[in-house]
Amino acid sequence: RCLKPNDELIPDYFNPVMIADQLRCAGVLEAVRVSRVGYPQRYLHQHFVERYAILARKKLAQLQRFQPKTSRQLCQALLRCIAQ
C-alpha cells in the first residue's frame, strides 16, 4: 500500500500521526502485533526438545537410549512422535 506522507504533499516531510493513522486503518499495525504475539522468537532445537519432550517422553527416551542424536535430529524425532 502507498502512504500519503502529509496533506501538503511537501517532499521529505512526514507527518508521523498521519502515517500511524493510515497504518492502523490498513490493519498493518494489528498484523504486526499478532505476528509478534504468535511468534515472538525461534527456539533452538535443544530448547524445543527440553520444552516439549514431555509430550512423547517414553518414545523419545527409547530413541535417545539406542542412538545418540544431535539436537536437530531429536527435535525431528519428537515432532514425528507427536504427529502419530
HELIX and SHEET records of a PDB file:
HELIX    1   1 PRO A   16  ALA A   26  1                                  11    
HELIX    2   2 VAL A   28  GLY A   38  1                                  11    
HELIX    3   3 HIS A   45  TYR A   52  1                                   8    
HELIX    4   4 ALA A   53  ALA A   56  5                                   4    
HELIX    5   5 ARG A   57  PHE A   66  1                                  10    
HELIX    6   6 SER A   71  ALA A   83  1                                  13    
END                                                                             
